[in-house]
Amino acid sequence: LSQLDNVQEKLVASLGNNQKLLEETKSKIDSNLSTIQTNFSTVEKRLEKLTSK
């Protein structure tokens, strides 16, 4: 029974770590998407300036 308790504790800790990593990854993806959108906007503006010459 104590072995099962140990396994359960390890699983709970592991799932907690996985949840934290998932949340961090989601946050980084959101941040990266924002950066990508800004970069595309900048590139589009630069292209417009180049084509208007």
C-alpha positions as CSV (number, residue, x, y, z in Angstrom):
1,L,0.0,0.0,0.0
2,S,2.9,2.4,0.8
3,Q,4.3,1.6,-2.7
4,L,1.0,2.8,-4.2
5,D,1.1,5.9,-2.2
6,N,4.6,6.6,-3.4
7,V,3.7,6.1,-7.0
8,Q,0.6,8.3,-6.6
9,E,2.7,11.1,-5.0
10,K,5.2,10.9,-7.9
11,L,2.4,11.0,-10.5
12,V,0.8,14.0,-8.8
13,A,4.2,15.8,-8.8
14,S,4.8,14.9,-12.4
15,L,1.4,16.0,-13.5
16,G,1.9,19.3,-11.6
17,N,5.2,19.8,-13.4
18,N,3.6,19.0,-16.7
19,Q,0.8,21.5,-16.1
20,K,3.3,24.2,-15.3
21,L,5.3,23.5,-18.4
22,L,2.2,23.5,-20.5
23,E,1.1,26.9,-19.1
24,E,4.6,28.3,-19.8
25,T,4.6,26.9,-23.3
26,K,1.2,28.4,-24.0
27,S,2.4,31.8,-22.7
28,K,5.5,31.7,-24.9
29,I,3.4,30.7,-28.0
30,D,1.1,33.7,-27.4
31,S,4.1,36.0,-27.0
32,N,5.8,34.6,-30.1
33,L,2.6,34.9,-32.2
34,S,2.4,38.6,-31.2
35,T,6.0,39.1,-32.2
36,I,5.4,37.3,-35.6
37,Q,2.3,39.5,-36.3
38,T,4.3,42.6,-35.5
39,N,7.1,41.4,-37.8
40,F,4.7,40.7,-40.7
41,S,3.2,44.2,-40.2
42,T,6.6,45.7,-40.4
43,V,7.5,43.7,-43.5
44,E,4.3,44.7,-45.2
45,K,4.9,48.4,-44.5
46,R,8.4,48.1,-45.9
47,L,7.2,46.4,-49.0
48,E,4.5,49.1,-49.5
49,K,7.2,51.7,-49.3
50,L,9.4,49.9,-51.8
51,T,6.6,49.3,-54.3
52,S,5.4,52.9,-54.1
53,K,8.8,54.2,-55.4
